[in-house]
Amino acid sequence: MAAVLEPRTPGDEPHSVLGAGTDDIEAGRSYLRTLSCYGWVVPSWPVEYGGMGLDPERAIVVQSELARFRSPDLYPFLVGLALVGPTLLAHGTPDQCARLLPAIADGSEIWCQMFSEPDAGSDLANLSTRARPDDDRWYITGAKLWTSRAHYAHRGLLLARHDTSLPKHRGITAFALDMSGTGVSVRPLHQMNGDDHFSEVFLDDAVIADSDRIGAAGDGWRVALTTLAHERGSGTAGSGSLLDMERLTRLVAGAMDDPILRDRFMSVWVRARVAALTAARAGSAITAGRIPGPEGSGMKLRGSDAFSRYVDVAMRALGPRAVASEPACDDVAEWQTLFLTAPSLAIRGGTDEIQRNIVGERVLGLPAEPRLDREEPFERLPRSGAR
């Protein structure tokens, strides 16, 4: 690895979280292209799909070695690498894996996740985007919301409803959508941190070949659960792994005589250590070959809370510089961007409220919330704006 990568030096890399403040995708694509020649990006994937064919335990060794070297922000590629790739390996056909996975591994194609909808809220199974079959193709009509990187994604992992006569969890089908196809319109949403990374996507009889249907018709909910399990167990969801404590330590070093700031800094440090240990435990489960479970929800809850506290400490240490309209240096500007990004971590990747439900029901064994609509046909359910 040392022959093609530069060693990581603490403090010499831009401080970015989930791509906040940047749209540089070429650096990440070049990095992935270089590593894909060796299969290092996705070492557990089969060799023919761009990996090394390693068992989970050896794959983690490769990933640990990679962490010693510099890397660009790969967030734009993580939907493909961390979510779509494992989902295709679990539910895709050999032809789909051969067509789609190598382009994910080498960064040629960026994917987005097209689950959320304007009227569905956190109840994903309430989605209403329609999929109409016609011979060997499907016509998709509807709208998706909060679709990260949709404005430059090549493909989208899409959920759509093909049968409204079934209960809401059973009438859904998953697809791989070509984002450049006819009937697909993307409108970026401007965020308070200055980014335009989320988008609305409008589908007006968008055409998808049946060969790009993932899993059987009606199997979309099972496909979605696989994707969500990997999302909650990945670094994109576990925001506690995004805490650069070395950088924060350097920032607050000159203000440690403030007992309140010192106490809050140590609270963040403890949370960062807990997040690291929890991630290690989750990694052990993956090593054993198990799909990430409800521990991912706990990681996300702790992570979003820890990150909020992390940037709050930074803002307090910066003092008046934290609110300067024209920051004196790039480091201050980066902290400002992270501060404005922090609230989104409690929403993206599944809201904190949904994660608490998962932890309560599947970890603590609490009674599930009453669900009176679970066996009702979707077409009978009340809809917002229904006439």
JOHUQUI-V478989 format. One line per field, one symbol per residue. ss: DSSP state (A for helix, B for strand, O for the rest). phi: phi as a letter, one per 30 degrees, with the letter a starting at -180 (. if undefined). burial: # if it has 16 or more other ideal C-beta (glycine too) atoms within 10 Angstrom, else .. A space follows every 10 residues. Layout:
# JOHUQUI-V478989
ss = ???
phi = ???
burial = ???
This chain:
# JOHUQUI-V478989
ss = OOOOOOBOOO OOOOOOOOOO OOOOOAAAAA AAAAAAOOOO OOOOOOAAAO OOOOOAAAAA AAAAAAOOBO OOOOAAAAAA AAAAAAAAAA AOOAAAAAAA AAAAAOOOOO BBBBOOOOOO OOOAAAOOOB BBBBOOBBBB BBBBOOOOOO OOOOBBBBBB BOOOOOBOOO OBBBBBBBOO OOOBBBBBBO OOOOOOOBBB BBBBBBBBBA AABBOOOOOA AAAAAAAAAA AAAOOOOOAA AAOOAAAAAA AAAAAOOOAA AAAAAAAAAA AAAAAAAAAA AAAAAAAOOO OOOOAAAAAA AAAAAAAAAA AAAAAAAAAA AAAOOOOOOA AAAAAAAAAA AAAAAAOOOO OAAAAAAAAA AAOOOOOOOO OOOOOOBAAA OOOOOOO
phi = .ddbbcddce iccecbbhie ibbdcddddd dddddddcid dbdddeedcj cciddedddd dddddeddcd bddceecded dccdeedddd bddedddddc dedddcidbc cbcccdbecc hdcedddbec ccdahcbbcc blbbbhddid dbddbbdccb ccbddceedc ccbcbccddc ddicbbbdcd cddjdbdcbc bccbhdcbdd dcdcidejcd dddddddddd ddccddcddd dcdcdddddd dcedbddddd dddddddddd dddddddddd ddddddedic decddddddd dddddddddd ddddddddie ddcddbedad dddddddddd deedddcdij dedddddddd dccdidddde bdcdcdeedc ddbdidc
burial = ....#..... ....###### ##..#..##. ##..##..## ######..## ##.#.#..## .#...#.... ########## ########## ##...##.## #######.## #######..# ...####### #......### ########## #.######## ###..##### #########. ...#.#.#.. ..#.#.#### #.#..###.. .####.#### #.##.##### ########## ####..##.. ##........ ...##..##. ##..#..##. .##.##.... .######### ########## #.######.. .#....#... ##.####### ##.###.### ...##.#### .......... ..#....#.. .......
